[in-house]
Amino acid sequence: MKIHIYYGGRGLVDDPTIFVINRMDAVLKELNVNVERFNLYEMKNTIATLPQTLKDADGIVLATTVEWHGVGGYMQQFLDACWLYGDKEKISQLYMCPVVMATTYGEREGKLHLSSAWEVLGGRPCSGICGYIADTVSLEMNENYHRLIDKKAENLYRTINQKVTGFPASNQAVRQRVCQPKDMSLTPQEAEQLSQYISDDHYVKKQKEDIQELTSLFREKLDKTDADDTTAYVEDFRSHFQPLAGFSASYCFHIEGRKKNLILQISNADFTCEYGELENADMDIQLDNNVMNEIVSGRMTFQRAFMGGSMKMKGDFKILRTLDQLFDFA
């Protein structure tokens, strides 16, 4: 039989959880159990790969310390890695004993959190240990506490050895319905390889740089396609131009996302439409591509766009109303 102990505390000298798992380690070894211990604080850069170590275990101990609130970051990272990269079929066969000692309030909640998390992962939680220890010396000197720890270690051995079954839990049903991990269509071997890549800081940094470079490249191409297009809307205005006798005006359209402005210059029947710059236009108009598309497709007029607040203008409002007469897109 092989049991793994995963310690999620900070490794402090006076951490009561260390005393408990050391005691359990000794008892299990007396029962000829092969015990392997993983200190998560020493392996914080490779926690994502630790679910691989579950493969050769018959049972595990998840041990952590509540120092102010919750089970701590290292243990939560390990549980997250089990959810993302762990072999769920293997986890479903693993018995888990939670050990949570607290130097403040919250040991029972911490124990419940570990048990619930392991059930959601599909594993089999066992009866664990939790307690409030203000002074580690009192734990080390109390023989009654020692017998309690020994008894729990023996129960864990007996549970795994006899493959004790338990009643199904409701959160197992919840997991099957709503708590599904994001489907990446990965085999356990591929998930294991992915966890190795994620734990490699150099690899992750390089991937982020590559993604950022590709994102910038495609954004530049997209911006260039949109912003440098000097034909958009030009033909729409030219084909729908209806001159008004004796009317002259100039319009400057500032279309969001485009580097150049759309300039309309009208003098009686003479009309020019092009992209460029024009100072002191009779009317400056600001709008985005969506609004302009609505207008040229006939689903909206210039006046309605202005009254609805989707288009801003600066100039003579009478000249704005004339736009709908000059260009009838309906």
C-alpha positions, 0 to 999 in steps of 0.5 A, spaced: 500 500 500 502 507 498 499 513 501 501 520 499 501 526 504 500 533 501 502 538 505 499 545 504 502 549 509 507 554 510 512 549 513 513 553 520 516 550 525 510 551 530 505 549 525 501 543 529 499 540 522 506 538 521 506 534 528 500 531 526 502 528 519 509 526 522 505 522 527 501 519 522 507 518 517 510 514 523 504 510 524 503 508 517 510 506 516 509 501 522 503 498 518 508 497 512 505 502 508 509 506 503 508 513 505 511 519 500 510 526 502 509 532 498 511 539 501 507 544 496 511 550 499 517 547 496 514 545 490 510 551 488 512 552 481 511 545 479 504 544 483 500 543 476 504 537 475 503 534 482 496 530 479 501 526 476 503 523 482 496 520 484 497 515 479 501 510 484 497 512 490 492 507 493 490 513 498 492 520 500 492 525 505 491 532 504 493 536 510 493 544 511 493 549 516 488 555 517 492 561 519 487 566 518 481 564 513 481 558 508 485 552 507 491 556 504 493 558 497 498 552 496 492 547 497 487 550 493 492 550 487 493 543 488 486 542 488 485 546 482 490 542 478 487 536 480 481 539 477 484 541 470 489 536 469 488 530 474 486 523 471 479 523 473 478 515 473 484 514 477 481 520 482 475 516 483 478 510 486 482 514 491 481 515 498 482 522 501 483 523 509 483 531 510 487 534 516 486 541 518 489 544 524 487 551 525 491 557 529 485 561 529 477 560 527 475 555 521 478 548 522 471 545 521 470 549 515 477 547 512 476 540 513 469 540 510 472 544 504 477 539 502 472 533 503 467 537 498 472 538 493 475 531 493 467 529 492 466 534 486 473 531 483 470 524 484 474 521 489 472 518 496 473 522 502 475 519 509 474 521 516 479 526 517 482 530 523 481 537 525 482 541 531 484 548 534 491 548 537 493 555 540 500 552 542 503 546 538 507 544 545 500 542 548 499 538 542 506 535 543 505 533 550 498 531 550 498 523 550 490 523 548 491 527 542 497 522 540 492 516 541 486 520 537 491 521 531 494 514 531 487 512 531 485 516 525 491 513 521 489 506 523 482 507 520 485 510 514 489 504 513 483 500 514 479 503 510 483 503 504 485 496 505 478 493 506 476 498 500 470 500 504 464 503 500 460 509 502 453 512 500 453 517 494 453 524 496 449 529 493 454 533 490 456 527 486 450 528 482 451 536 482 458 534 479 455 530 473 450 535 471 453 542 472 460 542 475 463 539 468 470 541 467 471 545 460 472 540 455 479 540 452 478 533 449 484 531 452 487 524 454 490 523 461 496 523 457 495 530 454 493 533 460 499 531 464 503 534 458 499 540 458 501 541 466 508 540 465 508 546 460 504 550 464 509 549 470 515 551 466 515 559 467 519 560 461 515 556 456 509 560 459 512 566 458 514 565 451 507 563 449 504 569 452 509 573 448 507 569 441 500 570 443 501 578 444 505 578 437 500 575 433 494 579 436 498 585 435 500 583 428 492 581 426 490 587 429 495 591 425 492 588 419 485 589 421 486 596 422 490 597 416 484 594 412 479 598 415 482 604 416 486 605 410 480 603 405 479 610 401 473 607 397 468 605 403 461 609 402 464 613 397 460 610 391 454 610 396 454 617 396 455 618 389 450 614 387 445 617 391 446 624 390 441 629 388 443 636 387 439 642 390 439 648 386 443 654 389 446 650 395 453 649 397 456 646 403 462 642 405 461 636 410 467 632 414 465 626 417 469 623 422 468 616 422 471 612 428 476 607 427 478 610 420 485 614 419 482 619 414 475 623 414 470 622 409 469 629 405 463 631 402 463 638 398 457 640 394 456 646 389 450 646 386 450 640 381 458 639 382 459 634 388 466 631 390 466 625 395 473 623 398 477 621 404 482 626 406 482 632 411 478 639 410 479 645 415 473 649 417 468 645 414 461 647 414 459 641 418 463 636 422 460 630 424 462 624 428 459 617 428 461 610 428 461 605 422 455 601 425 451 608 424 454 610 417 452 603 415 445 604 418 444 610 414 447 608 407 443 602 407 436 606 408 434 604 415 436 610 418 436 618 416 442 623 418 437 627 422 434 621 426 441 619 428 443 626 430 436 626 434 437 619 437 444 621 440 448 616 435 451 621 431 454 628 433 455 634 429 458 641 430 455 646 425 448 649 422 443 644 423 439 647 417 445 644 413 444 637 417 437 637 415 439 638 408 443 632 408 437 627 407 435 631 401 441 631 398 442 623 399 436 619 399 438 612 401 431 610 402 
